[in-house]
Amino acid sequence: MKRSGTNPQEASHREGASDPAAERQNWAGNLSFRAVEIQEPGAVEEVQALVKSRARIKALGTRHSFHDIADTPGTHVSLARFREMTLDASRGTVSVGAGVRYGELAVWLHAQGLALKNLASLPHITVAGACATGTHGSGVGNQCLSTEVAAVEFVDGRGEWVRWSREDGERFRGAVVGLGALGVVTRLTLEVVPTFEVAQTVYESLPFAELERHWDDVLAAGYSVSLFTDWRHHQVGQVWVKRKTSGQAELEWMETLWGARRQQVKLHPLPGHSAEHCTEQMGCVGPWHERLPHFRMDFVPSSGAELQTEYLVPRERGMEALLAVERLSEEISPHLRISEIRTVAADELWMSMAYRQDSLAIHFTWQPHGEAVQRLLPQIEASLAPLGARPHWGKLFSAPRNSLTELYPRFKDFLALVRECDPEGKFRNAYIERYLLGEDGSS
Ligand SMILES: Cc1cc2nc3c(=O)[nH]c(=O)nc-3n(C[C@H](O)[C@H](O)[C@H](O)COP(=O)(O)OP(=O)(O)OC[C@H]3O[C@@H](n4cnc5c(N)ncnc54)[C@H](O)[C@@H]3O)c2cc1C
């Protein structure tokens, strides 16, 4: 694989970047990229020249997706050198280069008294890569991270530079969760809010019966709530409650939460893993970016040796969905590390998994049992199909294209936008042909 334009100083702190072999794989190591070269342009004009000169090309983020969404048979473009962060105080926005990761943006914003509304479970991912797949955190009032985007700048398939903002209406809403299919994003403008503090406390062992009885209250027990279960014992093993402190030095935490006990020690969601990898718990107040993600920027998130899958269902039918998955616990358990259940508020972005639907996200962190997981996915999908489950674009799923077209009311409009932005199919890859265009690349 050829590489050019690398900035070693910047590359050195990216996960796996010191190991060229690792760069040919995704983060989980379950996929080897087909790309024949990686280019690291340093300016928009260089991105334009690359797009114009290549038949197939694809932007690559931090490689945290679990399948071939970021792959290409041609050239990978890393935006690692696009690192600028510029505030526009009058508009309440920050513009970030496509190589910026949430972890570094968050520290920089906090130092200036600012924040983002929400974050995913890990801070290691690029803003551009996360927004391209509709990445989300949790909270009944929190939409996916892509909704914080106020403007997107990208190089389209003709090599033209394009800037669309909220004022551009529908096509902007089509472009934000772009699945890497519309172009190479070089910069995003995000809404910011005043910085805030958060404290998180974990509660252990919440019976499913109590969850069902107090459904809305449990999910809204904090600004952001995550439930972890292994689908055994008819219970949630851990309830992670993240609350805004509203200026109070301490929050009062109940000893029990609908039967779940307040933690005595710091916990990792995965049994047997060191809690040192996790952000502070036990009600200890801290800045938003050191509490909203579960995992610390300087440690490997989750387990590292894993696969992931996630489905979003309508929130009001969430308990039905959990019980449907629980019925498969015998099949699931041998391959599961842990499941996480979160909420995502509805939005208007065409390809967002929470498009016009307040959602419950049911996530599976699998052991790296690739074949067994692939065999299990159709079973899980069949049990969730009656609920209109939308698979996470960046995680493993098996749903065929025709089921996806039904799940996304703007699917056809998105395809039209893809063709408009990429008439020659430069950003096409096997994933786009399989799930968006149909196997033959038509529609
Ligand atoms: C440990 C772990 C925890 C995770 N936790 C969460 C979570 O809490 N919530 C959640 O929703 N998801 C989560 N994910 C999934 C993850 O957020 C998504 O897969 C996300 O897209 C990864 O971003 P990335 O920068 O690694 O992008 P990549 O995986 O490198 O790329 C993903 C897509 O974005 C496109 N892309 C990247 N950069 C650009 C660009 N500059 N221009 C145009 N397109 C671009 C790629 O072409 C590709 O289509 C997790 C993944 C892991 C490994």
The ligand as an ORCA input file, in Angstrom:
! r2SCAN-3c Opt
* xyz 0 1
  C     -15.563      0.844     20.807
  C     -16.624      1.496     19.955
  C     -17.640      2.203     20.566
  C     -18.635      2.811     19.774
  N     -19.609      3.512     20.428
  C     -20.604      4.066     19.696
  C     -21.629      4.817     20.342
  O     -21.585      5.074     21.540
  N     -22.650      5.267     19.586
  C     -22.739      5.023     18.247
  O     -23.730      5.439     17.619
  N     -21.741      4.382     17.594
  C     -20.682      3.903     18.296
  N     -19.666      3.253     17.639
  C     -19.676      3.224     16.157
  C     -18.929      4.432     15.586
  O     -19.344      5.618     16.193
  C     -19.192      4.585     14.083
  O     -18.794      3.423     13.423
  C     -18.453      5.801     13.487
  O     -18.874      5.976     12.152
  C     -16.945      5.643     13.546
  O     -16.302      6.843     13.148
  P     -14.879      6.773     12.434
  O     -14.263      8.105     12.500
  O     -14.098      5.641     12.989
  O     -15.338      6.470     10.934
  P     -14.928      5.262      9.959
  O     -15.369      3.991     10.570
  O     -13.520      5.396      9.556
  O     -15.880      5.594      8.704
  C     -17.289      5.490      8.840
  C     -17.975      6.129      7.636
  O     -17.756      7.533      7.672
  C     -17.204      7.952      6.441
  N     -16.297      9.056      6.671
  C     -15.310      9.159      7.581
  N     -14.691     10.333      7.445
  C     -15.304     10.983      6.430
  C     -15.107     12.226      5.775
  N     -14.140     13.048      6.142
  N     -15.911     12.534      4.728
  C     -16.900     11.718      4.324
  N     -17.135     10.529      4.898
  C     -16.339     10.173      5.945
  C     -16.471      6.730      5.886
  O     -16.297      6.817      4.465
  C     -17.446      5.649      6.275
  O     -18.499      5.604      5.341
  C     -18.629      2.678     18.361
  C     -17.581      1.976     17.749
  C     -16.576      1.401     18.526
  C     -15.454      0.682     17.865
*
